[in-house]
Amino acid sequence: MDYKAFMIKYAEIGTKGKNRYKFEDVLVGRIKEHLEPYGDFAIRKDYGRIYLEAQSDYDYEDVVNELKKVFGIIGICPIVVEDNTDFEAIKAKSIEYMGERYGNKSLSFKVYARRSDKSYPMQSMEINSEIGHYLLEEYSEYRVDVHSPEVLLTIEIRDKVYIYSEIIRGAGGLPVGTNGKAMLLLSGGIDSPVAGYMISKRGVELEAVYFNAPPYTSERAKQKVIDLARIVSGYSGEIKLHIVNFTDIQLAIYEKCPHDELTIIMRRYMMKIAQHLAKENDCKALITGESIGQVASQTMESLYCTNEVCNMPVFRPCIGMDKQDIIDISEKIDTYETSILPYEDYCTIFVAKHPVTKPRLDIIKRSEEKLADVIDELVKTAIETVEVEKVSFR
């Protein structure tokens, strides 16, 4: 069918009480942002629903795929609209819709009518019965099944009549921008893009920081991270990516600290720098892709030592997930193939052969004292020379 309109359903926004309109307004803004390249759409709100009406030609698949990336949407319904709420008009439009959508082929169906105006002269059950009767008369191959129908014909009677039989699943969550902003520690691996996606799904706007180590990491590794940020931005909106030159800090740690503690001490300085950038950019939390026990730097003891340098919340949405769970999400959001490209990042350079798995905080701090004569200046230089790149799905 040639659909000219969509009904957008949301779920969690409906629990926001008097603040619902704020969430709806942000969602409408996100929908406009995503659909801008795909055509001209009139967007309006009604209680519990958002309607899109095409004002120009558009590609159906492109628009649906883009709407499926908008957090806050739970259902996308291609609809036909009837301006006349008279029952005869509803009957005619329902018969026309079913004929165009399914033809006279064998199928089971059920009619489900809803009236926002309870003063409408017919009750919902009466509408269901009458429309069902006329459909059976019109299409001889149809049969009614009220329990498990193949087609659920939904008729919503509001200021207009909206008819649909398909609900395309949306991304769910909350619209980006309704829950503040956080700084994602983004590497070239599988986990951190997934972590960013998951926190963004809760309405959090993203910035990101990448720790680059030239010449030990290549331009291809850096580009890989930019590409991952661009894919995630398809869901989160534009991401401001902070690229930190971490080489001198890594070399100092490598030269002065015990090699089995390298990863933990490096992670602590990454967290310190990430937190500094977060505060400078009005972010209220950090995000990492850590999962308990996945690698030596993610044991409970290691996470305790890493977290100790932070005084803002650190969100770890992957923390209790198996690796396969994380891979499944990365495949769903299309970051997996980019993440597994064989370009080295800071996680694979300066890695100890036998890293400590149960570090003690007092020993780690004692080792860091060996950096006292150089580390403050190195951190200051790294922050002052940050390269910023705005990354967008456009």
C-alpha positions in Angstrom: 0.0 0.0 0.0 1.0 3.6 -0.5 0.9 4.9 3.0 0.7 8.7 3.5 0.7 8.7 7.3 2.1 7.0 10.4 0.9 6.7 14.0 3.7 6.7 16.5 3.1 5.0 19.9 5.1 5.4 23.0 5.0 3.6 26.3 7.2 4.9 29.1 6.5 8.6 28.3 2.9 7.9 29.3 4.0 7.4 32.9 5.4 10.9 33.2 2.3 12.6 34.4 2.3 16.4 34.2 5.8 16.3 32.6 4.5 14.1 29.7 4.3 17.0 27.3 8.1 17.8 27.8 9.0 14.3 26.8 6.6 14.4 23.9 8.1 17.6 22.7 11.6 16.2 22.8 10.4 13.1 21.0 8.8 15.2 18.2 12.1 17.1 17.9 14.1 13.8 17.5 11.6 12.5 14.9 12.0 15.7 12.9 15.8 15.5 13.1 15.9 11.9 11.9 13.4 12.3 9.1 14.7 15.7 7.7 16.6 14.1 4.8 13.8 11.8 3.8 10.9 14.1 3.0 8.6 16.7 4.3 6.3 15.5 7.2 3.7 17.3 9.2 4.0 16.1 12.8 1.3 16.6 15.4 0.5 15.3 18.9 -2.7 13.9 20.3 -3.2 12.4 23.7 -0.9 9.3 23.8 -0.1 9.4 20.1 2.0 11.3 17.6 1.0 11.5 14.0 3.2 11.9 10.9 1.6 12.9 7.6 3.7 12.9 4.4 3.7 16.3 2.6 6.0 15.0 -0.2 7.1 11.8 -1.8 9.2 9.6 0.4 10.8 6.1 0.5 8.7 3.9 2.9 11.6 1.6 3.9 14.0 4.5 4.6 11.5 6.3 6.8 10.5 3.2 8.8 14.2 2.2 9.3 15.0 5.7 10.5 12.0 5.8 12.9 13.2 2.4 14.3 16.3 4.3 15.6 14.4 6.9 17.5 14.5 6.2 21.2 11.1 6.7 22.9 9.1 5.1 20.1 7.6 1.7 20.9 5.4 1.2 17.9 5.3 2.5 14.3 1.9 2.1 12.7 1.4 2.8 8.9 -2.1 4.2 8.9 -4.9 5.3 6.6 -6.9 8.3 7.7 -10.6 9.0 7.3 -11.6 12.6 8.1 -15.3 11.7 8.3 -16.2 9.9 11.6 -19.6 8.8 10.4 -20.0 5.0 10.6 -20.7 4.6 6.9 -17.4 6.3 6.1 -15.6 4.1 8.6 -17.1 1.0 7.1 -16.2 2.0 3.5 -12.6 2.9 4.5 -12.2 -0.4 6.4 -13.3 -2.4 3.5 -11.1 -0.4 1.1 -8.1 -0.8 3.5 -8.4 -4.6 3.8 -8.9 -5.0 0.1 -5.8 -3.0 -0.8 -3.7 -4.5 2.0 -4.6 -8.1 1.9 -7.1 -8.7 -1.0 -9.5 -11.6 -1.0 -7.1 -14.2 0.3 -7.7 -16.7 3.1 -6.9 -15.1 6.4 -8.3 -14.9 9.9 -9.0 -11.4 11.4 -10.4 -9.5 14.3 -11.7 -6.0 14.5 -10.6 -3.9 17.4 -12.3 -0.4 17.7 -11.4 2.3 20.2 -13.3 5.5 20.8 -11.5 8.4 22.5 -14.9 10.2 22.6 -17.3 8.0 24.6 -20.3 10.0 23.3 -19.8 8.4 19.9 -23.2 6.9 19.0 -21.9 3.4 18.7 -20.1 1.4 21.3 -16.8 -0.3 20.5 -18.2 -3.8 20.6 -21.0 -2.8 18.2 -18.5 -1.3 15.8 -16.4 -4.5 15.9 -19.4 -6.6 15.1 -20.7 -4.5 12.3 -17.4 -3.9 10.6 -16.6 -7.6 10.9 -19.9 -8.5 9.4 -19.4 -6.3 6.4 -15.8 -7.6 5.8 -17.1 -11.2 5.8 -19.7 -10.2 3.2 -17.2 -8.4 1.0 -14.3 -10.9 1.2 -15.5 -14.5 1.1 -12.1 -16.0 2.0 -12.0 -14.2 5.4 -12.9 -15.8 8.7 -13.1 -14.4 12.2 -10.8 -15.5 15.0 -11.1 -13.4 18.2 -8.3 -15.2 20.0 -5.4 -15.6 17.6 -6.1 -13.6 14.4 -3.6 -13.3 11.6 -4.8 -9.7 11.1 -5.9 -7.4 13.9 -7.7 -4.5 12.2 -7.5 -1.6 14.6 -9.9 1.4 14.2 -9.2 4.4 16.4 -11.9 7.0 16.4 -10.7 10.4 17.6 -11.0 13.7 15.8 -10.5 11.6 12.7 -10.5 7.9 12.1 -7.2 6.0 12.0 -7.1 2.5 10.6 -4.1 0.1 10.7 -3.2 -3.6 11.1 0.5 -3.5 11.6 2.6 -2.3 14.5 6.3 -2.2 13.7 8.4 -2.5 16.8 10.4 0.7 17.8 13.5 1.1 19.8 11.7 1.9 23.1 13.4 3.8 25.9 13.2 7.5 26.3 13.9 10.4 23.9 17.6 11.4 23.9 17.9 14.7 25.7 15.4 14.0 28.5 18.0 12.7 31.0 21.0 14.8 30.8 24.4 14.1 29.2 27.2 11.6 29.9 30.8 11.0 28.7 31.4 7.7 27.0 34.9 6.1 27.1 34.9 4.9 23.5 37.5 2.4 22.3 37.6 0.4 19.1 36.2 -2.7 20.8 32.8 -4.3 20.9 31.7 -3.3 24.4 31.9 0.5 24.6 29.7 1.3 21.6 27.1 -1.0 23.0 27.4 0.7 26.4 26.8 4.1 24.8 23.8 2.8 22.9 22.2 1.4 26.0 22.7 4.5 28.1 21.5 6.7 25.2 18.3 4.6 25.1 17.5 5.9 28.6 17.3 9.4 27.2 21.0 10.4 27.9 22.8 12.6 25.4 26.3 11.4 24.6 29.8 12.9 24.3 32.7 10.5 23.9 36.4 10.4 24.6 39.0 8.2 22.8 42.6 7.7 24.0 44.9 7.7 21.0 48.5 6.6 21.2 50.4 7.5 18.1 52.7 6.1 16.7 51.7 2.9 18.5 48.2 3.2 17.2 47.5 4.0 13.6 45.3 6.5 11.8 43.1 3.5 10.8 42.5 2.8 14.5 41.5 6.4 15.1 39.2 6.3 12.1 37.7 3.1 13.3 36.6 4.8 16.5 35.2 7.8 14.6 33.2 5.3 12.5 31.9 3.6 15.6 30.8 7.0 17.0 29.1 7.7 13.8 27.1 4.5 13.9 26.1 5.1 17.5 25.1 8.7 16.6 22.4 7.2 14.4 20.6 6.4 17.6 21.9 9.1 20.0 22.2 12.1 17.7 25.4 14.0 17.2 28.4 13.0 19.4 31.2 15.4 20.3 34.3 13.1 20.2 37.3 14.2 22.3 40.5 12.6 21.0 43.2 12.5 23.7 46.9 11.9 22.8 47.8 9.4 25.6 51.2 8.3 24.3 53.4 10.2 26.7 51.4 9.2 29.7 51.5 5.5 28.6 55.3 5.7 28.1 55.8 7.2 31.6 53.7 4.5 33.2 55.5 1.9 31.2 58.9 3.2 32.3 58.2 3.9 36.0 55.6 1.5 37.2 55.5 -2.3 37.7 54.5 -4.0 34.4 51.8 -6.2 35.9 50.0 -3.0 37.1 50.2 -1.1 33.7 46.6 -1.6 32.7 45.1 -0.6 36.0 47.2 2.5 36.3 46.5 3.5 32.7 42.8 3.0 33.3 42.9 5.2 36.4 44.5 8.1 34.4 42.0 7.6 31.6 39.2 7.9 34.0 40.7 11.0 35.6 41.0 12.7 32.2 37.6 11.5 31.1 36.1 12.9 34.3 37.9 16.3 33.7 36.5 16.5 30.2 33.0 15.4 31.4 32.9 18.2 34.0 34.1 20.8 31.4 31.3 19.7 29.1 28.4 19.6 31.6 28.3 15.8 31.6 27.0 14.3 34.8 28.4 10.8 34.5 30.9 8.6 32.7 30.0 5.5 30.7 32.2 2.4 30.1 31.8 -0.9 28.5 33.2 -2.9 31.4 31.8 -6.4 32.2 32.8 -8.2 35.5 35.5 -10.7 34.9 35.8 -10.3 31.2 39.5 -9.3 31.3 42.1 -8.7 34.1 41.2 -5.0 34.3 37.5 -5.8 34.9 37.7 -8.1 38.0 36.0 -6.8 41.1 39.3 -5.7 42.6 40.4 -4.0 39.4 37.1 -2.1 39.0 37.4 -1.0 42.6 40.8 0.5 42.0 39.7 2.1 38.7 36.6 3.6 40.2 38.4 5.1 43.1 39.7 8.1 41.1 36.1 9.2 40.1 33.7 11.3 42.1 30.9 11.3 39.6 28.7 8.3 38.7 30.1 5.7 36.3 27.5 3.8 34.3 28.4 0.3 33.2 25.4 -1.1 31.4 27.3 -4.2 30.3 28.5 -5.1 33.7 26.5 -8.3 34.2 26.3 -9.4 30.6 28.0 -12.3 28.9 30.2 -11.5 25.9 27.7 -13.1 23.6 24.9 -10.9 25.0 27.1 -7.8 24.1 27.9 -9.2 20.7 24.2 -9.8 20.0 23.4 -6.1 20.7 26.4 -4.9 18.7 25.2 -6.9 15.7 21.7 -5.5 16.1 23.0 -1.9 16.1 25.5 -2.6 13.3 28.7 -1.8 15.2 30.0 -5.4 15.4 31.7 -5.5 11.9 33.5 -2.3 12.5 34.5 -3.2 16.1 36.2 -6.4 14.9 38.4 -4.7 12.3 42.0 -5.6 13.2 43.3 -2.1 14.1 45.1 -1.8 17.4 43.8 0.6 20.1 45.0 1.6 23.6 43.6 -1.7 25.0 46.1 -3.8 23.0 49.3 -1.6 23.4 51.5 -1.8 26.5 49.6 -4.9 27.7 51.4 -6.9 30.4 52.0 -10.5 29.8 50.8 -11.4 33.3 48.6 -8.5 34.5 47.5 -8.4 38.1 43.9 -9.6 38.5 43.5 -8.7 42.2 45.2 -5.4 42.6 45.3 -3.7 46.0 44.5 0.0 46.0 47.3 0.9 48.5 49.9 -0.8 46.3 48.6 0.8 43.1 48.8 4.3 44.8 52.3 3.6 46.0 53.3 2.7 42.4 51.8 5.9 41.1 54.0 7.9 43.4 56.9 7.0 41.0 55.1 9.2 38.4 55.0 12.3 40.8 57.7 14.3 39.0 56.1 14.0 35.5 52.5 13.0 35.6 50.7 16.3 36.4 52.4 18.1 33.4 51.7 15.1 31.1 48.0 15.1 32.1 47.8 18.9 31.6 49.4 18.7 28.2 47.0 15.8 27.2 44.0 17.8 28.2 45.2 21.0 26.5 45.9 19.2 23.2 42.6 17.4 23.0 41.3 17.2 19.4 37.5 17.5 19.1 35.5 16.1 16.3 31.7 16.4 15.9 30.4 13.1 14.6 26.9 12.7 13.1 24.9 10.0 11.3 24.2 12.5 8.6 
